């Protein structure tokens, strides 16, 4: 669904203008794909000039970096709460679904991959930094003997990112349901949870 660009330009603060641009970039990412996240397209979406966006971000690469940094903060904040809940009730389904949705439906996996293929080797840095920070926080407050959060997070994020990039064609090629990788991730975490009490003894 396309959104009609604003026909009347409103005077926005630099912060509000930047936020509006990032909102539009996120919409373009989800609707069209990472290749659509350009200064020109975002400017048209919010009724601003290319020069205005250039002033705020400097280049399309910087716009994409800002977008992925914002998405990383949102993703890890959501996952953090899910991890805490899943450890309290010993059910990993919610944290698996949120992580897979964030990288798949949310577009973070596609954007990061596009940036890497376009020559931006540091595209995943905002996501990895945000994940590292939230994992360190969880280790301090919710770590369980025999159930290391760092290893669990590594497995889950790699599976979610891989599924976002290759999950659909791989599932088709192997004759498996589209959500097969998600189901495997749930089983993996559930086995970890079940094994944790005996490992802690």
ROPADREN-438303 format. One record per atom (N, C-alpha, C): residue number from 1; residue in three letters; atom name; x, y, z. Coordinates in nm, 2 decimals. Example, Ala and Ser with C-alpha at 12.3 -4.5 7.8 and 13.67 -1.06 7.14 Angstrom:
! ROPADREN-438303
- 1:ALA:N:1.32:-0.57:0.78
- 1:ALA:CA:1.23:-0.45:0.78
- 1:ALA:C:1.32:-0.33:0.78
- 2:SER:N:1.28:-0.22:0.71
- 2:SER:CA:1.37:-0.11:0.71
- 2:SER:C:1.29:0.00:0.79
***
This chain:
! ROPADREN-438303
- 1:UNK:N:0.08:-0.12:0.00
- 1:UNK:CA:0.00:0.00:0.00
- 1:UNK:C:0.09:0.12:0.00
- 2:UNK:N:0.07:0.21:-0.10
- 2:UNK:CA:0.15:0.33:-0.11
- 2:UNK:C:0.09:0.44:-0.02
- 3:UNK:N:0.17:0.53:0.03
- 3:UNK:CA:0.13:0.64:0.11
- 3:UNK:C:0.15:0.77:0.03
- 4:UNK:N:0.04:0.85:0.02
- 4:UNK:CA:0.06:0.97:-0.05
- 4:UNK:C:0.15:1.07:0.02
- 5:UNK:N:0.25:1.12:-0.05
- 5:UNK:CA:0.34:1.22:0.01
- 5:UNK:C:0.26:1.34:0.06
- 6:UNK:N:0.32:1.40:0.16
- 6:UNK:CA:0.26:1.52:0.22
- 6:UNK:C:0.26:1.63:0.12
- 7:UNK:N:0.15:1.70:0.10
- 7:UNK:CA:0.14:1.80:0.00
- 7:UNK:C:0.17:1.94:0.06
- 8:UNK:N:0.15:1.95:0.19
- 8:UNK:CA:0.18:2.07:0.26
- 8:UNK:C:0.30:2.05:0.35
- 9:UNK:N:0.40:2.13:0.33
- 9:UNK:CA:0.52:2.12:0.41
- 9:UNK:C:0.50:2.19:0.54
- 10:UNK:N:0.52:2.11:0.65
- 10:UNK:CA:0.51:2.17:0.78
- 10:UNK:C:0.66:2.19:0.83
- 11:UNK:N:0.67:2.30:0.91
- 11:UNK:CA:0.80:2.32:0.97
- 11:UNK:C:0.82:2.23:1.08
- 12:UNK:N:0.93:2.15:1.07
- 12:UNK:CA:0.96:2.05:1.18
- 12:UNK:C:1.09:2.08:1.24
- 13:UNK:N:1.10:2.05:1.37
- 13:UNK:CA:1.23:2.06:1.43
- 13:UNK:C:1.33:1.96:1.37
- 14:UNK:N:1.46:1.98:1.38
- 14:UNK:CA:1.55:1.88:1.32
- 14:UNK:C:1.53:1.74:1.37
- 15:UNK:N:1.49:1.72:1.50
- 15:UNK:CA:1.47:1.59:1.55
- 15:UNK:C:1.34:1.53:1.49
- 16:UNK:N:1.24:1.61:1.48
- 16:UNK:CA:1.11:1.56:1.43
- 16:UNK:C:1.13:1.53:1.28
- 17:UNK:N:1.20:1.61:1.21
- 17:UNK:CA:1.23:1.58:1.07
- 17:UNK:C:1.30:1.45:1.05
- 18:UNK:N:1.40:1.43:1.13
- 18:UNK:CA:1.48:1.31:1.13
- 18:UNK:C:1.39:1.18:1.16
- 19:UNK:N:1.31:1.20:1.26
- 19:UNK:CA:1.22:1.09:1.30
- 19:UNK:C:1.12:1.06:1.18
- 20:UNK:N:1.07:1.16:1.12
- 20:UNK:CA:0.97:1.14:1.01
- 20:UNK:C:1.04:1.07:0.90
- 21:UNK:N:1.16:1.10:0.87
- 21:UNK:CA:1.24:1.04:0.76
- 21:UNK:C:1.26:0.89:0.79
- 22:UNK:N:1.30:0.86:0.92
- 22:UNK:CA:1.32:0.72:0.96
- 22:UNK:C:1.19:0.64:0.96
- 23:UNK:N:1.08:0.70:0.99
- 23:UNK:CA:0.95:0.64:0.98
- 23:UNK:C:0.92:0.60:0.84
- 24:UNK:N:0.94:0.69:0.75
- 24:UNK:CA:0.92:0.67:0.61
- 24:UNK:C:1.01:0.56:0.55
- 25:UNK:N:1.14:0.57:0.59
- 25:UNK:CA:1.24:0.47:0.55
- 25:UNK:C:1.19:0.33:0.59
- 26:UNK:N:1.14:0.32:0.72
- 26:UNK:CA:1.10:0.19:0.77
- 26:UNK:C:0.98:0.14:0.69
- 27:UNK:N:0.89:0.23:0.65
- 27:UNK:CA:0.77:0.19:0.57
- 27:UNK:C:0.82:0.14:0.43
- 28:UNK:N:0.91:0.21:0.37
- 28:UNK:CA:0.96:0.17:0.24
- 28:UNK:C:1.03:0.03:0.25
- 29:UNK:N:1.10:0.01:0.35
- 29:UNK:CA:1.17:-0.11:0.37
- 29:UNK:C:1.07:-0.23:0.37
- 30:UNK:N:0.97:-0.21:0.45
- 30:UNK:CA:0.87:-0.32:0.47
- 30:UNK:C:0.79:-0.34:0.34
- 31:UNK:N:0.75:-0.23:0.28
- 31:UNK:CA:0.66:-0.23:0.16
- 31:UNK:C:0.73:-0.28:0.03
- 32:UNK:N:0.85:-0.23:0.01
- 32:UNK:CA:0.92:-0.25:-0.12
- 32:UNK:C:1.05:-0.33:-0.10
- 33:UNK:N:1.12:-0.31:0.00
- 33:UNK:CA:1.25:-0.38:0.02
- 33:UNK:C:1.36:-0.28:0.04
- 34:UNK:N:1.48:-0.33:0.08
- 34:UNK:CA:1.59:-0.25:0.12
- 34:UNK:C:1.64:-0.16:0.01
- 35:UNK:N:1.63:-0.20:-0.12
- 35:UNK:CA:1.68:-0.12:-0.23
- 35:UNK:C:1.60:0.01:-0.24
- 36:UNK:N:1.48:0.01:-0.18
- 36:UNK:CA:1.40:0.13:-0.19
- 36:UNK:C:1.43:0.24:-0.09
- 37:UNK:N:1.52:0.21:0.01
- 37:UNK:CA:1.55:0.30:0.11
- 37:UNK:C:1.66:0.40:0.06
- 38:UNK:N:1.62:0.50:-0.01
- 38:UNK:CA:1.71:0.60:-0.07
- 38:UNK:C:1.67:0.73:-0.02
- 39:UNK:N:1.76:0.83:-0.02
- 39:UNK:CA:1.73:0.97:0.02
- 39:UNK:C:1.62:1.02:-0.07
- 40:UNK:N:1.62:1.00:-0.20
- 40:UNK:CA:1.52:1.05:-0.29
- 40:UNK:C:1.38:0.99:-0.26
- 41:UNK:N:1.38:0.86:-0.24
- 41:UNK:CA:1.25:0.80:-0.21
- 41:UNK:C:1.19:0.84:-0.08
- 42:UNK:N:1.27:0.85:0.02
- 42:UNK:CA:1.23:0.90:0.16
- 42:UNK:C:1.18:1.04:0.15
- 43:UNK:N:1.26:1.13:0.08
- 43:UNK:CA:1.22:1.27:0.07
- 43:UNK:C:1.09:1.28:0.00
- 44:UNK:N:1.06:1.20:-0.10
- 44:UNK:CA:0.93:1.21:-0.17
- 44:UNK:C:0.82:1.16:-0.08
- 45:UNK:N:0.85:1.06:0.00
- 45:UNK:CA:0.75:1.00:0.09
- 45:UNK:C:0.70:1.10:0.19
- 46:UNK:N:0.79:1.19:0.24
- 46:UNK:CA:0.75:1.28:0.35
- 46:UNK:C:0.74:1.43:0.30
- 47:UNK:N:0.75:1.45:0.17
- 47:UNK:CA:0.73:1.58:0.11
- 47:UNK:C:0.84:1.68:0.14
- 48:UNK:N:0.96:1.62:0.15
- 48:UNK:CA:1.08:1.71:0.17
- 48:UNK:C:1.17:1.70:0.05
- 49:UNK:N:1.27:1.78:0.05
- 49:UNK:CA:1.37:1.78:-0.06
- 49:UNK:C:1.48:1.68:-0.04
- 50:UNK:N:1.54:1.64:-0.14
- 50:UNK:CA:1.66:1.56:-0.13
- 50:UNK:C:1.77:1.63:-0.05
- 51:UNK:N:1.78:1.76:-0.07
- 51:UNK:CA:1.88:1.84:0.00
- 51:UNK:C:1.85:1.84:0.15
- 52:UNK:N:1.73:1.84:0.19
- 52:UNK:CA:1.69:1.83:0.33
- 52:UNK:C:1.73:1.70:0.40
- 53:UNK:N:1.71:1.59:0.33
- 53:UNK:CA:1.75:1.46:0.38
- 53:UNK:C:1.90:1.45:0.38
- 54:UNK:N:1.97:1.51:0.28
- 54:UNK:CA:2.11:1.51:0.27
- 54:UNK:C:2.17:1.58:0.39
- 55:UNK:N:2.11:1.69:0.43
- 55:UNK:CA:2.15:1.76:0.55
- 55:UNK:C:2.14:1.68:0.68
- 56:UNK:N:2.04:1.60:0.69
- 56:UNK:CA:2.02:1.52:0.81
- 56:UNK:C:2.10:1.40:0.82
- 57:UNK:N:2.13:1.34:0.70
- 57:UNK:CA:2.19:1.20:0.71
- 57:UNK:C:2.32:1.20:0.63
- 58:UNK:N:2.34:1.29:0.53
- 58:UNK:CA:2.47:1.29:0.46
- 58:UNK:C:2.48:1.20:0.34
- 59:UNK:N:2.41:1.08:0.35
- 59:UNK:CA:2.41:0.99:0.24
- 59:UNK:C:2.31:0.88:0.26
- 60:UNK:N:2.28:0.80:0.16
- 60:UNK:CA:2.18:0.69:0.18
- 60:UNK:C:2.24:0.59:0.27
- 61:UNK:N:2.37:0.57:0.27
- 61:UNK:CA:2.43:0.47:0.36
- 61:UNK:C:2.41:0.51:0.51
- 62:UNK:N:2.42:0.64:0.54
- 62:UNK:CA:2.40:0.69:0.67
- 62:UNK:C:2.26:0.68:0.71
- 63:UNK:N:2.17:0.71:0.62
- 63:UNK:CA:2.02:0.69:0.64
- 63:UNK:C:1.99:0.55:0.68
- 64:UNK:N:2.05:0.45:0.61
- 64:UNK:CA:2.03:0.31:0.63
- 64:UNK:C:2.09:0.27:0.77
- 65:UNK:N:2.20:0.33:0.80
- 65:UNK:CA:2.27:0.30:0.93
- 65:UNK:C:2.18:0.35:1.04
- 66:UNK:N:2.13:0.47:1.03
- 66:UNK:CA:2.04:0.53:1.13
- 66:UNK:C:1.91:0.44:1.15
- 67:UNK:N:1.86:0.40:1.03
- 67:UNK:CA:1.74:0.31:1.04
- 67:UNK:C:1.77:0.18:1.11
- 68:UNK:N:1.87:0.12:1.08
- 68:UNK:CA:1.90:-0.01:1.14
- 68:UNK:C:1.94:0.00:1.28
- 69:UNK:N:2.00:0.11:1.32
- 69:UNK:CA:2.03:0.14:1.46
- 69:UNK:C:1.90:0.15:1.54
- 70:UNK:N:1.80:0.23:1.48
- 70:UNK:CA:1.68:0.25:1.55
- 70:UNK:C:1.60:0.11:1.56
- 71:UNK:N:1.60:0.04:1.45
- 71:UNK:CA:1.54:-0.09:1.46
- 71:UNK:C:1.60:-0.19:1.56
- 72:UNK:N:1.73:-0.18:1.57
- 72:UNK:CA:1.80:-0.27:1.66
- 72:UNK:C:1.76:-0.24:1.81
- 73:UNK:N:1.75:-0.11:1.84
- 73:UNK:CA:1.71:-0.07:1.97
- 73:UNK:C:1.57:-0.13:2.00
- 74:UNK:N:1.48:-0.11:1.91
- 74:UNK:CA:1.34:-0.16:1.92
- 74:UNK:C:1.34:-0.31:1.93
- 75:UNK:N:1.41:-0.38:1.84
- 75:UNK:CA:1.41:-0.53:1.84
- 75:UNK:C:1.46:-0.58:1.98
- 76:UNK:N:1.58:-0.53:2.02
- 76:UNK:CA:1.64:-0.59:2.14
- 76:UNK:C:1.56:-0.55:2.27
- 77:UNK:N:1.49:-0.44:2.27
- 77:UNK:CA:1.40:-0.40:2.38
- 77:UNK:C:1.29:-0.50:2.39
- 78:UNK:N:1.23:-0.54:2.28
- 78:UNK:CA:1.12:-0.63:2.28
- 78:UNK:C:1.17:-0.77:2.32
- 79:UNK:N:1.28:-0.81:2.26
- 79:UNK:CA:1.33:-0.94:2.29
- 79:UNK:C:1.37:-0.96:2.43
- 80:UNK:N:1.43:-0.85:2.49
- 80:UNK:CA:1.47:-0.85:2.63
- 80:UNK:C:1.35:-0.89:2.72
- 81:UNK:N:1.24:-0.82:2.70
- 81:UNK:CA:1.12:-0.85:2.78
- 81:UNK:C:1.07:-1.00:2.76
- 82:UNK:N:1.08:-1.04:2.63
- 82:UNK:CA:1.04:-1.18:2.60
- 82:UNK:C:1.13:-1.28:2.67
- 83:UNK:N:1.26:-1.25:2.67
- 83:UNK:CA:1.35:-1.35:2.73
- 83:UNK:C:1.33:-1.36:2.88
- 84:UNK:N:1.30:-1.25:2.94
- 84:UNK:CA:1.27:-1.25:3.09
- 84:UNK:C:1.15:-1.33:3.11
- 85:UNK:N:1.04:-1.31:3.04
- 85:UNK:CA:0.92:-1.38:3.06
- 85:UNK:C:0.94:-1.53:3.03
- 86:UNK:N:1.01:-1.56:2.92
- 86:UNK:CA:1.03:-1.70:2.88
- 86:UNK:C:1.11:-1.78:2.99
- 87:UNK:N:1.20:-1.71:3.05
- 87:UNK:CA:1.28:-1.78:3.16
- 87:UNK:C:1.20:-1.80:3.28
- 88:UNK:N:1.10:-1.71:3.30
- 88:UNK:CA:1.02:-1.72:3.42
- 88:UNK:C:0.92:-1.84:3.41
- 89:UNK:N:0.87:-1.85:3.28
- 89:UNK:CA:0.76:-1.96:3.26
- 89:UNK:C:0.82:-2.08:3.19
- 90:UNK:N:0.95:-2.07:3.15
- 90:UNK:CA:1.02:-2.18:3.09
- 90:UNK:C:0.95:-2.22:2.95
- 91:UNK:N:0.90:-2.12:2.88
- 91:UNK:CA:0.84:-2.14:2.75
- 91:UNK:C:0.91:-2.05:2.65
- 92:UNK:N:0.99:-2.10:2.56
- 92:UNK:CA:1.07:-2.01:2.47
- 92:UNK:C:0.99:-1.97:2.34
- 93:UNK:N:0.87:-2.01:2.33
- 93:UNK:CA:0.79:-1.98:2.21
- 93:UNK:C:0.79:-1.83:2.18
- 94:UNK:N:0.76:-1.75:2.28
- 94:UNK:CA:0.74:-1.61:2.25
- 94:UNK:C:0.87:-1.54:2.21
- 95:UNK:N:0.98:-1.57:2.27
- 95:UNK:CA:1.10:-1.51:2.24
- 95:UNK:C:1.15:-1.55:2.10
- 96:UNK:N:1.12:-1.68:2.06
- 96:UNK:CA:1.16:-1.72:1.93
- 96:UNK:C:1.07:-1.65:1.82
- 97:UNK:N:0.94:-1.64:1.85
- 97:UNK:CA:0.86:-1.57:1.75
- 97:UNK:C:0.89:-1.43:1.73
- 98:UNK:N:0.92:-1.36:1.84
- 98:UNK:CA:0.95:-1.22:1.84
- 98:UNK:C:1.09:-1.19:1.76
- 99:UNK:N:1.18:-1.28:1.79
- 99:UNK:CA:1.31:-1.27:1.72
- 99:UNK:C:1.30:-1.29:1.57
- 100:UNK:N:1.23:-1.40:1.54
- 100:UNK:CA:1.22:-1.43:1.39
- 100:UNK:C:1.14:-1.32:1.32
- 101:UNK:N:1.03:-1.27:1.39
- 101:UNK:CA:0.95:-1.17:1.33
- 101:UNK:C:1.03:-1.04:1.31
- 102:UNK:N:1.11:-1.01:1.41
- 102:UNK:CA:1.19:-0.89:1.40
- 102:UNK:C:1.28:-0.89:1.28
- 103:UNK:N:1.35:-1.00:1.26
- 103:UNK:CA:1.45:-1.01:1.15
- 103:UNK:C:1.38:-1.03:1.01
- 104:UNK:N:1.26:-1.10:1.02
- 104:UNK:CA:1.19:-1.14:0.90
- 104:UNK:C:1.09:-1.03:0.86
- 105:UNK:N:0.98:-1.03:0.92
- 105:UNK:CA:0.87:-0.93:0.89
- 105:UNK:C:0.91:-0.79:0.91
- 106:UNK:N:1.00:-0.76:1.01
- 106:UNK:CA:1.04:-0.63:1.04
- 106:UNK:C:1.14:-0.57:0.94
- 107:UNK:N:1.20:-0.66:0.87
- 107:UNK:CA:1.29:-0.62:0.76
- 107:UNK:C:1.44:-0.59:0.80
- 108:UNK:N:1.47:-0.61:0.93
- 108:UNK:CA:1.61:-0.58:0.97
- 108:UNK:C:1.71:-0.68:0.90
- 109:UNK:N:1.67:-0.80:0.89
- 109:UNK:CA:1.77:-0.90:0.82
- 109:UNK:C:1.79:-0.86:0.68
- 110:UNK:N:1.69:-0.83:0.61
- 110:UNK:CA:1.70:-0.79:0.46
- 110:UNK:C:1.78:-0.66:0.45
- 111:UNK:N:1.76:-0.56:0.54
- 111:UNK:CA:1.83:-0.44:0.53
- 111:UNK:C:1.98:-0.46:0.56
- 112:UNK:N:2.01:-0.53:0.66
- 112:UNK:CA:2.15:-0.56:0.70
- 112:UNK:C:2.22:-0.63:0.58
- 113:UNK:N:2.15:-0.73:0.53
- 113:UNK:CA:2.22:-0.81:0.42
- 113:UNK:C:2.24:-0.72:0.29
- 114:UNK:N:2.14:-0.63:0.26
- 114:UNK:CA:2.15:-0.54:0.15
- 114:UNK:C:2.27:-0.45:0.17
- 115:UNK:N:2.28:-0.40:0.29
- 115:UNK:CA:2.39:-0.31:0.32
- 115:UNK:C:2.53:-0.38:0.31
- 116:UNK:N:2.54:-0.50:0.36
- 116:UNK:CA:2.66:-0.57:0.35
- 116:UNK:C:2.70:-0.60:0.20
- 117:UNK:N:2.60:-0.64:0.12
- 117:UNK:CA:2.63:-0.67:-0.02
- 117:UNK:C:2.66:-0.55:-0.09
- 118:UNK:N:2.62:-0.43:-0.04
- 118:UNK:CA:2.65:-0.31:-0.11
- 118:UNK:C:2.78:-0.25:-0.07
- 119:UNK:N:2.86:-0.33:0.02
- 119:UNK:CA:2.99:-0.29:0.06
- 119:UNK:C:3.00:-0.23:0.20
- 120:UNK:N:2.89:-0.23:0.27
- 120:UNK:CA:2.90:-0.17:0.41
- 120:UNK:C:2.92:-0.29:0.50
- 121:UNK:N:3.04:-0.32:0.53
- 121:UNK:CA:3.08:-0.44:0.61
- 121:UNK:C:3.04:-0.42:0.76
- 122:UNK:N:3.01:-0.30:0.80
- 122:UNK:CA:2.97:-0.28:0.94
- 122:UNK:C:2.82:-0.27:0.96
- 123:UNK:N:2.74:-0.31:0.86
- 123:UNK:CA:2.60:-0.30:0.86
- 123:UNK:C:2.53:-0.36:0.99
- 124:UNK:N:2.59:-0.47:1.03
- 124:UNK:CA:2.53:-0.54:1.15
- 124:UNK:C:2.57:-0.49:1.28
- 125:UNK:N:2.67:-0.39:1.28
- 125:UNK:CA:2.72:-0.34:1.41
- 125:UNK:C:2.61:-0.29:1.50
- 126:UNK:N:2.52:-0.21:1.46
- 126:UNK:CA:2.42:-0.16:1.55
- 126:UNK:C:2.33:-0.27:1.61
- 127:UNK:N:2.30:-0.37:1.53
- 127:UNK:CA:2.22:-0.48:1.59
- 127:UNK:C:2.31:-0.56:1.68
- 128:UNK:N:2.43:-0.59:1.65
- 128:UNK:CA:2.52:-0.67:1.73
- 128:UNK:C:2.55:-0.60:1.86
- 129:UNK:N:2.57:-0.47:1.86
- 129:UNK:CA:2.60:-0.39:1.98
- 129:UNK:C:2.48:-0.39:2.07
- 130:UNK:N:2.36:-0.37:2.01
- 130:UNK:CA:2.24:-0.37:2.09
- 130:UNK:C:2.21:-0.50:2.16
- 131:UNK:N:2.23:-0.61:2.08
- 131:UNK:CA:2.21:-0.74:2.14
- 131:UNK:C:2.32:-0.77:2.25
- 132:UNK:N:2.44:-0.73:2.22
- 132:UNK:CA:2.54:-0.75:2.33
- 132:UNK:C:2.51:-0.68:2.45
- 133:UNK:N:2.46:-0.56:2.44
- 133:UNK:CA:2.43:-0.48:2.56
- 133:UNK:C:2.31:-0.54:2.64
- 134:UNK:N:2.21:-0.58:2.57
- 134:UNK:CA:2.09:-0.64:2.64
- 134:UNK:C:2.12:-0.78:2.70
- 135:UNK:N:2.21:-0.85:2.63
- 135:UNK:CA:2.25:-0.98:2.68
- 135:UNK:C:2.33:-0.97:2.81
- 136:UNK:N:2.42:-0.87:2.81
- 136:UNK:CA:2.50:-0.84:2.93
- 136:UNK:C:2.42:-0.80:3.05
- 137:UNK:N:2.31:-0.73:3.02
- 137:UNK:CA:2.22:-0.69:3.12
- 137:UNK:C:2.14:-0.81:3.18
- 138:UNK:N:2.10:-0.89:3.09
- 138:UNK:CA:2.03:-1.01:3.13
- 138:UNK:C:2.12:-1.11:3.21
- 139:UNK:N:2.24:-1.12:3.17
- 139:UNK:CA:2.33:-1.20:3.24
- 139:UNK:C:2.34:-1.16:3.39
- 140:UNK:N:2.35:-1.03:3.41
- 140:UNK:CA:2.36:-0.98:3.55
- 140:UNK:C:2.24:-1.00:3.63
- 141:UNK:N:2.12:-1.01:3.56
- 141:UNK:CA:2.00:-1.01:3.64
- 141:UNK:C:1.92:-1.14:3.63
- 142:UNK:N:1.94:-1.22:3.52
- 142:UNK:CA:1.85:-1.33:3.49
- 142:UNK:C:1.93:-1.46:3.44
- 143:UNK:N:2.06:-1.46:3.46
- 143:UNK:CA:2.13:-1.57:3.41
- 143:UNK:C:2.10:-1.69:3.50
- 144:UNK:N:2.10:-1.81:3.44
- 144:UNK:CA:2.07:-1.94:3.51
- 144:UNK:C:2.19:-2.03:3.49
- 145:UNK:N:2.23:-2.09:3.60
- 145:UNK:CA:2.34:-2.19:3.59
- 145:UNK:C:2.30:-2.30:3.49
- 146:UNK:N:2.40:-2.33:3.40
- 146:UNK:CA:2.37:-2.44:3.30
- 146:UNK:C:2.29:-2.39:3.18
- 147:UNK:N:2.25:-2.26:3.18
- 147:UNK:CA:2.17:-2.20:3.07
- 147:UNK:C:2.23:-2.07:3.03
- 148:UNK:N:2.35:-2.07:2.97
- 148:UNK:CA:2.42:-1.94:2.94
- 148:UNK:C:2.34:-1.86:2.83
- 149:UNK:N:2.31:-1.74:2.87
- 149:UNK:CA:2.24:-1.65:2.78
- 149:UNK:C:2.32:-1.62:2.65
- 150:UNK:N:2.45:-1.60:2.66
- 150:UNK:CA:2.53:-1.56:2.55
- 150:UNK:C:2.52:-1.67:2.44
- 151:UNK:N:2.53:-1.80:2.47
- 151:UNK:CA:2.52:-1.90:2.38
- 151:UNK:C:2.38:-1.92:2.32
- 152:UNK:N:2.28:-1.91:2.41
- 152:UNK:CA:2.15:-1.92:2.37
- 152:UNK:C:2.11:-1.81:2.27
- 153:UNK:N:2.16:-1.68:2.29
- 153:UNK:CA:2.13:-1.57:2.21
- 153:UNK:C:2.20:-1.59:2.07
- 154:UNK:N:2.32:-1.63:2.07
- 154:UNK:CA:2.40:-1.66:1.95
- 154:UNK:C:2.32:-1.75:1.86
- 155:UNK:N:2.28:-1.87:1.91
- 155:UNK:CA:2.20:-1.96:1.84
- 155:UNK:C:2.08:-1.90:1.78
- 156:UNK:N:2.00:-1.84:1.86
- 156:UNK:CA:1.87:-1.78:1.82
- 156:UNK:C:1.88:-1.68:1.71
- 157:UNK:N:1.97:-1.58:1.73
- 157:UNK:CA:1.99:-1.47:1.64
- 157:UNK:C:2.04:-1.52:1.50
- 158:UNK:N:2.14:-1.62:1.51
- 158:UNK:CA:2.19:-1.67:1.38
- 158:UNK:C:2.08:-1.75:1.31
- 159:UNK:N:1.99:-1.82:1.38
- 159:UNK:CA:1.88:-1.89:1.31
- 159:UNK:C:1.78:-1.79:1.26
- 160:UNK:N:1.75:-1.69:1.33
- 160:UNK:CA:1.65:-1.59:1.29
- 160:UNK:C:1.70:-1.51:1.17
- 161:UNK:N:1.82:-1.47:1.17
- 161:UNK:CA:1.88:-1.40:1.06
- 161:UNK:C:1.89:-1.49:0.93
- 162:UNK:N:1.94:-1.61:0.95
- 162:UNK:CA:1.94:-1.70:0.84
- 162:UNK:C:1.81:-1.73:0.78
- 163:UNK:N:1.71:-1.74:0.87
- 163:UNK:CA:1.57:-1.77:0.82
- 163:UNK:C:1.52:-1.65:0.74
- 164:UNK:N:1.55:-1.53:0.79
- 164:UNK:CA:1.50:-1.41:0.71
- 164:UNK:C:1.56:-1.40:0.57
- 165:UNK:N:1.68:-1.45:0.56
- 165:UNK:CA:1.75:-1.45:0.43
- 165:UNK:C:1.72:-1.56:0.34
- 166:UNK:N:1.72:-1.69:0.39
- 166:UNK:CA:1.71:-1.81:0.31
- 166:UNK:C:1.60:-1.90:0.35
- 167:UNK:N:1.53:-1.87:0.45
- 167:UNK:CA:1.43:-1.96:0.51
- 167:UNK:C:1.33:-2.01:0.41
- 168:UNK:N:1.27:-1.92:0.33
- 168:UNK:CA:1.16:-1.96:0.24
- 168:UNK:C:1.22:-2.05:0.13
- 169:UNK:N:1.32:-2.01:0.05
- 169:UNK:CA:1.37:-2.10:-0.05
- 169:UNK:C:1.43:-2.23:0.00
- 170:UNK:N:1.49:-2.23:0.12
- 170:UNK:CA:1.54:-2.35:0.17
- 170:UNK:C:1.43:-2.45:0.21
- 171:UNK:N:1.32:-2.40:0.27
- 171:UNK:CA:1.21:-2.48:0.31
- 171:UNK:C:1.15:-2.54:0.19
- 172:UNK:N:1.13:-2.46:0.08
- 172:UNK:CA:1.07:-2.51:-0.04
- 172:UNK:C:1.16:-2.62:-0.10
- 173:UNK:N:1.29:-2.60:-0.11
- 173:UNK:CA:1.38:-2.69:-0.17
- 173:UNK:C:1.38:-2.83:-0.10
- 174:UNK:N:1.36:-2.82:0.04
- 174:UNK:CA:1.37:-2.94:0.12
- 174:UNK:C:1.23:-3.00:0.14
- 175:UNK:N:1.13:-2.94:0.09
- 175:UNK:CA:0.99:-2.99:0.11
- 175:UNK:C:0.94:-2.97:0.25
- 176:UNK:N:0.99:-2.87:0.32
- 176:UNK:CA:0.95:-2.85:0.46
- 176:UNK:C:0.85:-2.73:0.47
- 177:UNK:N:0.78:-2.72:0.58
- 177:UNK:CA:0.69:-2.60:0.60
- 177:UNK:C:0.78:-2.48:0.61
- 178:UNK:N:0.72:-2.36:0.58
- 178:UNK:CA:0.79:-2.24:0.58
- 178:UNK:C:0.84:-2.21:0.72
- 179:UNK:N:0.77:-2.25:0.82
- 179:UNK:CA:0.81:-2.21:0.96
- 179:UNK:C:0.89:-2.32:1.03
- 180:UNK:N:0.95:-2.41:0.94
- 180:UNK:CA:1.03:-2.52:1.00
- 180:UNK:C:1.15:-2.47:1.09
- 181:UNK:N:1.22:-2.37:1.04
- 181:UNK:CA:1.33:-2.32:1.12
- 181:UNK:C:1.29:-2.26:1.25
- 182:UNK:N:1.17:-2.19:1.25
- 182:UNK:CA:1.12:-2.14:1.38
- 182:UNK:C:1.08:-2.25:1.47
- 183:UNK:N:1.03:-2.36:1.42
- 183:UNK:CA:0.99:-2.48:1.51
- 183:UNK:C:1.12:-2.54:1.56
- 184:UNK:N:1.22:-2.55:1.48
- 184:UNK:CA:1.35:-2.60:1.53
- 184:UNK:C:1.41:-2.52:1.64
- 185:UNK:N:1.40:-2.38:1.63
- 185:UNK:CA:1.45:-2.29:1.73
- 185:UNK:C:1.38:-2.31:1.86
- 186:UNK:N:1.25:-2.33:1.85
- 186:UNK:CA:1.17:-2.35:1.97
- 186:UNK:C:1.21:-2.48:2.04
- 187:UNK:N:1.23:-2.58:1.97
- 187:UNK:CA:1.27:-2.71:2.02
- 187:UNK:C:1.41:-2.70:2.09
- 188:UNK:N:1.50:-2.63:2.02
- 188:UNK:CA:1.63:-2.61:2.07
- 188:UNK:C:1.63:-2.54:2.21
- 189:UNK:N:1.56:-2.43:2.22
- 189:UNK:CA:1.56:-2.36:2.34
- 189:UNK:C:1.48:-2.44:2.45
- 190:UNK:N:1.38:-2.51:2.41
- 190:UNK:CA:1.31:-2.59:2.51
- 190:UNK:C:1.40:-2.70:2.57
- 191:UNK:N:1.48:-2.76:2.48
- 191:UNK:CA:1.57:-2.86:2.53
- 191:UNK:C:1.68:-2.80:2.62
- 192:UNK:N:1.72:-2.68:2.59
- 192:UNK:CA:1.82:-2.61:2.67
- 192:UNK:C:1.76:-2.59:2.81
- 193:UNK:N:1.63:-2.55:2.81
- 193:UNK:CA:1.56:-2.52:2.94
- 193:UNK:C:1.55:-2.64:3.02
- 194:UNK:N:1.51:-2.75:2.96
- 194:UNK:CA:1.49:-2.88:3.03
- 194:UNK:C:1.62:-2.94:3.08
- 195:UNK:N:1.73:-2.91:3.01
- 195:UNK:CA:1.86:-2.96:3.05
- 195:UNK:C:1.92:-2.88:3.16
- 196:UNK:N:1.88:-2.75:3.17
- 196:UNK:CA:1.94:-2.66:3.26
- 196:UNK:C:1.94:-2.70:3.41
- 197:UNK:N:1.83:-2.75:3.46
- 197:UNK:CA:1.82:-2.79:3.60
- 197:UNK:C:1.92:-2.90:3.64
- 198:UNK:N:1.93:-3.00:3.55
- 198:UNK:CA:2.03:-3.11:3.57
- 198:UNK:C:2.17:-3.06:3.56
- 199:UNK:N:2.20:-2.97:3.47
- 199:UNK:CA:2.33:-2.92:3.46
- 199:UNK:C:2.37:-2.83:3.58
- 200:UNK:N:2.27:-2.77:3.64
- 200:UNK:CA:2.30:-2.68:3.75
- 200:UNK:C:2.33:-2.76:3.88
- 201:UNK:N:2.29:-2.89:3.88
- 201:UNK:CA:2.31:-2.97:4.00
- 201:UNK:C:2.45:-3.02:4.02
***
